[in-house]
Amino acid sequence: MTDTNVIERPSQGGGRKVERFDVLIVGAGISGIGGAYHLQQQCPGTSFAVLESQESFGGTWLTHRYPGIRSDSDLYTFGYSFKPWTGTPIATAPEIMRYMGEVIEENGLAKHIRYRQKILSASWSSETSLWTIDVIRTDTGEELRYETPFLWMCQGYFRHSEGYTPEWDGMKDFKGRIVHPQSWPDDLDYKGKKVVVIGSGATAATLVPAIADDCAHVTLLQRSPTYFITGRNANELADTLRELKIDETWIHEIVRRKVLFDQEAFTKRCITEPEKVTAELLGAVRAFLGEDYNVDTHFRPSYRPWRQRIAFIPDGDLFRSIGSGKASVVTDHIDRFTETGLLLKSGQVLDADIIVTATGFNLNVLGDIAFEIDGKPLDFSQTVTYRGMMFTGVPNMVWVFGYFRASWTLRTDLVADFVCRLLNHMKAKGVTRVEPVLRDKDKGMPLLPWVDPENFNPGYLMRGMDILPKRGDKPEWQHTQDYALDSEEFPAIDLEDSAFLYG
């Protein structure tokens, strides 16, 4: 790694300008902005740029614009470790964007971010120990080229351009509008309309109460139920500490630790006493909907709690909408679309002016970028992951993939600390290349899917498991999903372990 400024020169083929940075960060979402902060703080003198295909920072919080969009994690843990959160625990997209904007402004990160730059390909050369990144500017069509020794992939794990919508019979027959929340149109008028929202996850649970007051009626149509947690959108501990005039930095850290403590205890209970947890979760739903409501049909899943992500319903807004009659829930399968709505397998007909397919997203890996290693296309599914962030056969690259059961940003911070420590270690050693390799004791271990479907099995992962790397049966060779464990083990990773091959 060098401490020099950006190097600019014409490419060997002429035409395109080439810029070289010590590190390139891909994506200006929650991971990329956090990574840029840590890199600037912990690796002074390192030149870097953040490449973002959208017109601004924000990632998910920029591209998703459906009504009511909010976090489904509390901001004391979804927020950065270095930047206190002072609002309500569950935050709206504009509030999160404002928070990220403050991080950029307070730390002078704007000058490092390059917007509207879509990466087409990334090629590694062992001869030069460099990644060559070909980019097109989406606003001008200009082709650009970057070189970097180290690539930090912070682009997330789903395709921002389009959400996942299954193909149902008769979709072309429907005379109304079909909309996916990920590409919510600005001109969609749902006032006074009959709306059906297909889905049962956090997006559907957020969208229904956000539009219910304006619609003639909203029906939440789900194939199977999902667990939800209800509670006030407030943190009593944080409120008490503020009454005591405690510094916001202290409040952030204290509340963050308490939330993590409670979450770890809850996760363990979901495994050790799932029936008791289920009874508690369903009891909270009954408190809103009453004993006469068929809670078991519509809100008791067939799996134990936490095998899929559990969304938080602040102040019970979804259940209040259902209880008021403005919204309803139907648990059934779709037979086909009709001109005026949906025919269900049970024979029930749902009339609709608008159908919203809150059916998830399309998993992608490495930003749908064409990767090559020494001229050969990279088959990511044939690699083995080192702790869910590095991959065998792929030099000088780290991918940020957050937690399923805890806040994404918790892992963003851990990975960023590791990357900075690794970069400083390489500089001290005078090496230009690092790659994870299976040690002799690892070579006979079974290679397994990225996640254990018996432990966590949301649809987007099950649909995309074949494109994800393999994991081993040892902690070093898997994404453990255990923040408490990772927070102890990541800082203690021995960078001289034989799992790291330097050159």
C-alpha positions in Angstrom: 0.0 0.0 0.0 1.2 3.5 -0.7 0.6 6.9 1.0 0.8 8.7 -2.3 -2.0 10.8 -3.9 -4.1 9.6 -6.7 -2.2 8.6 -9.8 -3.7 9.6 -13.2 -2.5 8.4 -16.5 -3.9 7.4 -19.9 -4.7 3.7 -20.3 -2.4 1.6 -22.5 -5.1 1.4 -25.1 -5.4 5.1 -25.2 -8.6 7.1 -24.6 -9.7 6.2 -21.1 -8.0 7.9 -18.1 -6.9 5.6 -15.4 -7.0 6.6 -11.7 -5.2 4.6 -9.0 -6.2 4.5 -5.4 -4.9 2.4 -2.5 -8.4 1.2 -1.8 -11.6 1.3 -3.7 -14.9 1.0 -1.8 -17.9 -0.2 -3.8 -21.2 1.3 -2.6 -22.1 4.4 -0.6 -24.8 2.8 1.5 -24.6 2.1 5.3 -21.6 -0.2 4.8 -19.6 1.9 2.4 -19.9 5.1 4.3 -19.0 3.3 7.5 -16.0 1.7 5.8 -14.8 5.1 4.5 -15.0 6.6 8.0 -12.9 3.7 9.5 -10.4 3.8 6.7 -9.8 7.5 7.1 -9.5 7.2 10.8 -7.4 4.1 11.1 -5.3 4.2 7.9 -4.2 7.8 7.6 -2.5 8.6 4.3 -4.3 5.9 2.4 -5.9 7.2 -0.8 -9.4 5.8 -1.5 -12.5 6.4 -3.4 -16.1 5.3 -3.0 -17.8 4.2 -6.2 -21.6 4.5 -6.2 -23.9 3.7 -9.1 -26.8 5.8 -7.7 -27.1 9.6 -7.8 -26.6 9.9 -4.0 -25.5 8.0 -0.9 -27.9 5.9 1.1 -28.2 2.5 -0.6 -31.4 0.8 0.5 -32.6 4.0 2.1 -32.3 5.9 -1.2 -33.7 3.3 -3.6 -36.6 2.1 -1.6 -39.3 4.9 -1.5 -42.5 3.1 -0.7 -44.8 4.8 1.8 -43.8 4.4 5.4 -40.4 2.8 4.8 -38.5 2.4 8.1 -35.9 0.4 9.7 -36.7 -3.0 11.1 -33.7 -2.9 13.5 -33.3 -0.4 16.3 -31.0 2.5 15.4 -28.9 2.1 18.5 -27.4 -1.0 16.9 -28.2 -0.2 13.3 -26.5 3.1 13.7 -22.7 3.3 13.7 -20.6 2.6 16.8 -18.9 6.0 16.4 -22.0 8.2 15.8 -24.6 8.5 18.6 -28.3 8.0 17.6 -30.6 10.4 19.3 -34.0 9.7 17.7 -36.6 7.0 18.2 -35.3 3.4 18.0 -37.2 2.6 14.8 -36.5 5.3 12.2 -37.8 6.4 8.9 -35.7 6.4 5.7 -35.4 10.2 5.7 -34.1 10.1 9.3 -31.5 7.4 8.4 -30.5 9.4 5.3 -30.0 12.5 7.5 -27.9 10.5 9.9 -25.7 9.2 7.1 -25.4 12.7 5.6 -24.1 14.0 9.0 -21.5 11.3 9.0 -20.3 12.3 5.5 -20.3 16.0 6.4 -18.7 15.8 9.8 -15.9 13.6 8.5 -15.2 15.2 5.1 -16.1 12.1 3.2 -18.0 13.8 0.3 -14.8 14.5 -1.7 -14.1 10.7 -1.8 -17.5 9.6 -3.2 -18.0 9.2 -7.0 -21.7 9.0 -7.9 -23.4 7.6 -11.0 -20.5 5.2 -11.6 -21.7 1.7 -12.5 -19.0 -0.9 -12.4 -19.0 -3.3 -15.4 -16.0 -5.5 -14.6 -13.3 -6.1 -12.1 -10.1 -8.0 -13.2 -7.3 -9.1 -10.9 -3.7 -9.4 -12.2 -1.2 -11.4 -10.1 1.5 -9.9 -12.2 0.8 -6.4 -11.1 -1.1 -7.2 -7.8 -3.8 -4.8 -9.0 -7.5 -4.8 -9.6 -8.6 -3.1 -12.8 -12.1 -1.7 -12.5 -14.0 -0.6 -15.6 -16.8 1.8 -15.0 -19.4 3.7 -17.0 -20.9 7.0 -15.9 -24.7 6.6 -16.0 -25.3 10.3 -16.6 -22.9 10.9 -19.4 -22.0 7.4 -20.8 -18.3 8.1 -20.2 -16.1 5.1 -19.7 -13.7 5.2 -16.8 -11.0 2.9 -15.5 -9.6 2.6 -12.0 -6.7 0.6 -10.5 -6.4 -0.5 -6.9 -4.5 -3.0 -4.9 -7.5 -3.6 -2.6 -11.2 -3.9 -3.3 -13.8 -3.4 -0.5 -17.2 -4.6 -1.6 -19.9 -2.7 0.3 -22.7 -2.9 -2.2 -25.0 -5.1 -0.2 -26.6 -8.4 -1.3 -29.6 -7.7 -3.3 -30.3 -6.2 -6.8 -31.3 -2.5 -6.4 -32.7 -2.2 -9.9 -35.6 -4.6 -9.4 -37.3 -6.6 -6.7 -38.4 -10.3 -6.9 -41.9 -10.9 -8.2 -43.1 -14.4 -9.0 -44.8 -15.2 -12.2 -48.5 -15.9 -11.6 -51.0 -17.0 -14.2 -53.2 -14.2 -15.6 -51.0 -11.3 -14.6 -51.4 -9.8 -18.0 -55.2 -10.0 -17.6 -55.3 -7.7 -14.6 -56.6 -4.3 -15.5 -55.2 -2.4 -12.5 -51.6 -1.7 -11.6 -49.1 -4.2 -10.3 -46.3 -2.5 -8.3 -43.2 -3.8 -6.4 -42.3 -1.7 -3.4 -38.7 -1.6 -4.5 -39.7 0.4 -7.6 -42.6 2.3 -6.1 -43.8 4.8 -8.8 -44.1 8.5 -7.9 -47.5 8.8 -9.7 -49.3 5.9 -7.9 -52.6 7.2 -6.5 -54.0 4.7 -4.0 -56.4 7.1 -2.3 -59.9 5.5 -2.2 -58.7 2.4 -4.0 -58.9 -1.3 -3.1 -55.3 -2.5 -2.6 -54.0 -6.0 -2.1 -50.4 -6.3 -0.7 -48.9 -9.8 -1.4 -46.3 -10.7 1.2 -45.8 -11.2 4.9 -42.4 -9.7 5.7 -41.3 -6.4 7.1 -42.0 -4.5 3.9 -45.7 -5.6 3.8 -46.0 -5.0 7.5 -44.7 -1.5 7.1 -46.6 -0.6 3.9 -50.1 -1.7 5.0 -50.5 0.7 8.0 -48.8 3.5 6.0 -51.5 3.5 3.3 -54.5 2.1 5.1 -56.0 5.4 6.2 -56.1 6.6 2.5 -57.3 3.5 0.8 -60.8 2.2 0.5 -59.4 -1.0 2.0 -56.1 -2.9 2.2 -55.8 -6.6 2.2 -52.6 -8.3 3.3 -52.4 -11.6 1.4 -49.9 -14.1 2.6 -49.1 -17.7 1.8 -48.0 -18.3 5.4 -47.7 -16.3 8.6 -44.7 -14.4 9.9 -43.6 -13.7 13.5 -43.7 -10.1 14.6 -42.6 -8.3 17.8 -44.6 -5.4 19.0 -43.6 -2.6 21.4 -43.4 1.1 21.8 -41.2 3.0 19.5 -39.1 4.3 22.4 -36.3 3.2 24.6 -37.0 3.7 28.3 -33.4 3.4 29.3 -32.3 6.0 26.7 -35.1 8.3 27.9 -34.1 8.0 31.5 -30.4 8.6 30.8 -31.4 11.8 28.8 -33.5 13.0 31.8 -30.3 12.6 33.9 -28.4 14.7 31.3 -26.0 12.0 30.4 -23.8 12.7 27.4 -25.3 11.3 24.2 -22.1 9.3 23.4 -22.5 7.5 26.7 -26.2 6.9 26.1 -25.5 5.5 22.7 -23.0 3.0 24.0 -25.0 2.0 27.1 -28.2 1.5 25.3 -26.4 -0.3 22.4 -25.0 -2.8 24.9 -28.3 -3.3 26.6 -30.1 -3.9 23.3 -27.5 -6.4 22.3 -27.7 -8.2 25.6 -31.5 -8.4 25.3 -31.3 -9.6 21.7 -28.8 -12.3 22.5 -31.0 -13.6 25.3 -34.1 -13.5 23.1 -32.3 -15.4 20.3 -31.2 -18.2 22.8 -34.8 -18.4 24.1 -36.0 -18.9 20.6 -33.9 -22.0 20.4 -34.2 -23.4 23.9 -37.9 -22.6 24.5 -39.5 -21.9 21.2 -43.1 -22.7 22.2 -42.9 -20.3 25.1 -41.6 -17.5 22.9 -44.3 -18.3 20.3 -47.0 -18.0 23.0 -45.6 -14.6 24.1 -45.4 -13.2 20.5 -48.9 -14.4 19.7 -50.2 -13.1 23.0 -49.0 -9.6 22.1 -50.9 -9.8 18.8 -54.1 -10.9 20.6 -53.7 -7.9 22.9 -54.4 -5.7 19.8 -56.9 -7.9 17.9 -58.8 -9.6 20.7 -59.5 -13.2 21.6 -62.1 -13.7 18.8 -59.6 -12.9 16.1 -58.1 -16.0 14.4 -54.5 -15.3 15.4 -53.3 -18.9 14.9 -54.3 -18.9 11.3 -52.8 -15.6 10.3 -49.9 -15.1 12.8 -48.6 -18.5 13.9 -45.9 -19.7 11.5 -45.0 -23.3 11.0 -41.4 -22.8 12.0 -39.8 -21.8 15.3 -39.1 -18.1 16.0 -36.0 -16.7 14.4 -35.6 -19.2 11.5 -36.6 -16.1 9.5 -36.2 -12.5 10.4 -38.7 -11.1 12.9 -39.9 -7.6 12.1 -40.6 -5.1 14.9 -44.1 -3.5 14.7 -43.7 -0.1 16.4 -46.7 0.8 18.6 -48.6 -2.1 16.9 -49.5 0.0 13.9 -50.2 -3.0 11.6 -52.5 -4.6 14.1 -54.2 -1.3 14.8 -55.0 -1.0 11.1 -56.4 -4.5 11.1 -58.4 -4.0 14.3 -59.9 -0.8 12.9 -61.2 -2.6 9.8 -59.2 -0.5 7.4 -57.0 -3.5 6.7 -57.5 -7.3 6.7 -55.4 -10.4 6.5 -56.0 -13.4 4.2 -53.9 -16.5 4.4 -54.2 -18.4 1.2 -52.5 -19.2 -2.1 -53.0 -17.5 -5.4 -54.6 -19.5 -8.1 -54.5 -16.7 -10.7 -54.8 -13.0 -11.5 -58.1 -11.9 -13.0 -59.2 -8.7 -14.7 -60.4 -7.3 -11.4 -58.1 -8.9 -8.8 -57.1 -12.3 -7.6 -58.7 -15.8 -7.5 -57.3 -17.8 -4.6 -56.9 -21.5 -4.3 -59.8 -21.6 -1.7 -62.1 -20.1 -4.3 -62.1 -16.7 -2.6 -62.0 -13.7 -4.8 -60.1 -10.5 -3.9 -61.1 -7.4 -5.8 -58.3 -4.9 -6.3 -57.5 -1.7 -8.1 -53.8 -2.0 -7.2 -51.8 -5.1 -6.4 -48.5 -4.7 -4.5 -46.0 -7.6 -4.7 -44.1 -7.3 -1.5 -42.5 -10.6 -2.3 -38.9 -10.0 -1.5 -35.8 -9.2 -3.6 -33.3 -10.7 -5.9 -30.1 -11.9 -4.3 -27.0 -10.9 -6.1 -23.3 -11.4 -5.2 -20.6 -8.8 -5.8 -22.9 -6.3 -7.4 -23.6 -8.3 -10.6 -20.1 -7.3 -11.7 -18.1 -9.5 -14.1 -15.1 -10.6 -12.0 -11.9 -12.2 -13.4 -8.9 -13.6 -11.7 -5.9 -13.6 -14.0 -8.1 -13.7 -17.1 -10.4 -16.4 -15.9 -14.1 -15.7 -14.9 -14.6 -16.0 -11.2 -17.2 -18.6 -10.1 -18.0 -17.2 -6.7 -20.0 -20.4 -5.8 -16.8 -22.5 -6.0 -15.0 -20.4 -3.4 -15.0 -21.0 0.4 -15.6 -18.1 2.6 -13.3 -16.9 5.4 -15.6 -15.6 8.1 -18.2 -14.5 5.6 -15.9 -11.7 4.2 -13.0 -13.1 2.3 -12.9 -16.0 -0.2 -10.4 -18.6 -1.3 -8.8 -17.9 -4.7 -9.8 -14.2 -4.5 -6.9 -11.9 -3.5 -7.1 -8.5 -1.9 -10.9 -8.3 -1.6 -13.3 -8.1 1.3 -17.1 -8.3 1.1 -19.4 -6.9 3.7 -22.4 -9.2 4.4 -24.2 -8.2 7.6 -26.2 -10.2 10.1 -29.6 -11.7 9.6 -30.8 -11.7 13.2 -29.0 -8.6 14.3 -28.4 -5.2 12.8 -26.4 -5.1 9.6 -24.2 -2.3 10.8 -22.8 -4.3 13.7 -20.9 -6.4 11.3 -20.0 -3.4 9.1 -18.1 -2.0 12.0 -16.3 -5.3 12.8 -15.3 -5.9 9.2 -14.1 -2.4 8.8 -11.8 -2.7 11.9 -10.5 -6.0 10.4 -9.8 -4.5 7.0 -8.0 -1.5 8.4 -5.9 -3.8 10.6 -5.1 -6.0 7.7 -4.1 -3.1 5.4 -1.8 -1.7 8.1 -0.4 -5.2 8.6 0.3 -5.6 4.9 2.0 -2.2 4.8 4.2 -3.1 7.8 5.2 -6.5 6.2 5.9 -4.8 2.8 3.6 -7.2 0.9 1.1 -6.3 -1.8 -1.2 -9.4 -1.8 -3.2 -11.4 0.7 -5.5 -14.3 0.0 -7.3 -16.8 2.4 -6.3 -20.4 1.8 -7.4 -23.6 3.4 -4.9 -24.8 5.9 -3.7 -28.4 5.9 -6.1 -29.2 8.8 -9.0 -27.7 6.9 -8.6 -29.5 3.6 -10.7 -32.5 4.5 -13.6 -30.6 6.0 -17.0 -30.8 4.5 -18.1 -27.9 2.3 -21.6 -26.8 3.0 -24.1 -24.2 1.7 -23.6 -20.5 2.8 -26.1 -20.9 5.6 -27.8 -23.9 7.3 -31.4 -23.8 6.1 -32.4 -25.5 9.3 -31.2 -22.5 11.2 -32.2 -19.6 8.9 -34.2 -20.0 5.6 -35.7 -16.8 4.1 -36.9 -17.1 0.6 -34.3 -14.8 -1.0 -31.4 -17.0 0.4 -33.0 -20.3 -0.6 -33.6 -19.0 -4.1 -29.9 -17.8 -4.4 -28.0 -20.4 -2.5 -26.4 -21.8 -5.6 -24.6 -18.5 -6.4 -23.2 -18.0 -2.9 -19.8 -19.3 -1.7 -19.4 -22.5 0.4 -18.8 -22.6 4.1 -16.8 -25.1 6.2 -17.7 -26.7 9.5 -15.2 -24.5 11.4 -15.8 -20.9 12.7 -13.1 -19.5 10.5 -14.8 -20.8 7.3 -18.3 -19.6 7.9 -20.5 -16.6 8.5 -21.4 -17.4 12.1 -24.3 -14.9 12.6 -23.2 -14.5 16.2 -22.3 -10.9 17.0 -21.3 -11.7 20.5 -18.8 -14.3 19.3 -17.6 -12.2 16.4 -17.1 -9.1 18.5 -14.6 -11.1 20.6 -13.0 -13.1 17.8 -12.6 -10.5 15.0 -10.2 -8.2 17.0 -8.2 -11.3 18.0 -7.8 -12.7 14.4 -4.1 -13.7 14.0 -3.1 -12.1 10.8 0.0 -14.4 10.7 -2.2 -17.5 10.7 -1.6 -19.9 7.9 -5.1 -19.2 6.6 -3.6 -16.0 5.1 -1.3 -16.3 2.2 0.8 -13.1 1.6 2.8 -12.2 -1.4 
